[in-house]
Amino acid sequence: MTVTNDAATPLRILILDDEPIVCKRLKPAFQKLGHTVETFTDSGQALARLREAVFDIVVTDLKMEGADGIQVLNGAKASSPETQVIVITGFATLETAKESYRKGAFDFVAKPFKLRDILDCVKRIEDRRRGLPAEPGQ
């Protein structure tokens, strides 16, 4: 399975957070940009979906009932190594950030976050796919 790299193609984004408000906040913002979005509040269902379909980006909470964000990160990368994973958490520590990056996370964002923080992560992923250089400070 490969991920589409054409910049004109909408991104397929999976959002997983056990707090429904996070999904309700992110989904319309990504859809407004033309992306295809699926949301989950149950990590088991999200992992099952990751085995069925390829996503360009996965935004996952770190601490949840059942599988945690690291397990979701591992599952996403196992299904499609090109999938970029953004880990979000209200329990940010240096250790959890380092582990996320070691496992292949694109970025690690502490809650509460501004919507702009996540949108900027997605823009950096889009730019990287197009081969554009990172903006200063990125």
C-alpha positions in Angstrom: 0.0 0.0 0.0 1.3 3.5 -0.9 0.2 6.9 0.1 -0.7 9.4 -2.6 1.9 12.2 -2.9 0.0 14.4 -5.4 -0.5 17.8 -3.7 -3.8 18.3 -5.5 -5.2 15.1 -4.0 -7.1 15.6 -0.7 -5.4 14.0 2.3 -7.0 11.1 4.0 -6.9 11.9 7.7 -7.9 9.7 10.7 -8.5 11.4 14.0 -8.6 9.4 17.2 -9.3 10.9 20.6 -11.4 9.5 23.5 -12.7 13.1 24.0 -15.4 13.6 21.3 -15.0 17.4 21.5 -11.5 17.0 20.0 -12.8 15.1 17.0 -15.7 17.6 16.6 -13.3 20.4 16.6 -10.7 19.0 14.1 -12.9 17.3 11.6 -14.7 20.4 10.1 -11.4 22.3 10.0 -9.7 19.6 7.9 -12.9 19.1 5.7 -12.9 22.9 5.1 -9.4 22.4 3.6 -10.8 19.7 1.3 -9.5 16.7 3.1 -11.3 13.4 3.8 -11.7 12.8 7.5 -12.7 9.8 9.7 -13.0 10.2 13.4 -12.9 7.6 16.2 -13.3 7.8 20.0 -12.4 4.1 20.4 -8.8 3.0 19.8 -9.8 -0.6 18.9 -12.1 0.6 16.1 -9.4 3.0 14.9 -6.8 0.3 14.8 -9.2 -2.0 12.8 -9.8 0.9 10.3 -6.1 1.4 9.9 -5.8 -2.3 8.9 -8.6 -1.8 6.3 -7.5 1.6 4.7 -4.5 3.7 4.1 -4.4 7.2 5.7 -2.0 10.0 4.9 -2.2 11.4 8.4 -3.2 10.0 11.8 -3.9 12.4 14.6 -4.0 10.3 17.8 -4.4 11.0 21.5 -1.7 9.4 23.7 -3.6 8.3 26.8 -6.8 6.3 26.2 -8.7 3.3 27.3 -7.6 0.2 25.4 -4.7 0.8 23.0 -2.7 4.0 23.7 -1.4 6.4 21.2 2.0 4.6 20.9 0.2 1.4 19.9 -1.9 3.4 17.4 1.3 4.9 16.0 2.9 1.5 15.7 -0.3 0.2 14.0 -0.4 3.1 11.5 3.3 2.6 10.6 2.9 -1.1 10.3 0.0 -0.7 7.8 1.6 2.1 5.9 5.1 3.3 6.7 4.4 6.6 4.8 1.6 7.5 7.1 2.5 10.6 9.1 1.3 10.5 12.8 0.7 13.5 15.0 0.5 12.5 18.7 -1.6 14.8 20.9 -1.7 14.6 24.7 -2.7 16.3 27.9 0.1 14.3 29.6 3.1 15.7 27.8 6.5 14.7 29.2 9.9 14.7 27.7 9.9 10.9 27.9 6.6 10.5 26.1 7.7 13.0 23.4 11.0 11.2 22.9 9.3 7.8 22.7 6.8 9.1 20.1 9.6 10.5 17.9 11.6 7.3 18.3 8.6 5.3 17.1 8.3 7.6 14.0 5.8 10.3 15.0 5.9 13.4 12.8 5.0 15.7 15.7 4.0 15.7 19.3 1.5 18.4 20.4 0.5 19.1 24.1 -3.1 19.8 25.0 -4.7 22.2 25.3 -3.6 23.1 21.7 -4.7 25.8 19.4 -6.4 24.5 16.2 -3.7 26.4 14.3 -1.0 24.1 15.9 -2.5 21.0 14.3 -3.3 22.8 11.0 0.4 23.9 10.9 1.5 20.3 11.4 -0.6 19.2 8.5 0.7 22.0 6.3 4.3 20.9 7.1 3.4 17.4 6.1 1.8 18.6 2.8 4.9 20.8 2.1 7.2 17.9 2.7 5.2 15.7 0.3 5.6 18.4 -2.4 9.3 18.5 -1.7 9.2 22.1 -0.4 11.8 23.2 2.2 10.7 23.6 5.8 10.0 27.1 6.8 12.4 28.7 9.3 11.8 27.4 12.8 10.1 24.2 11.5 
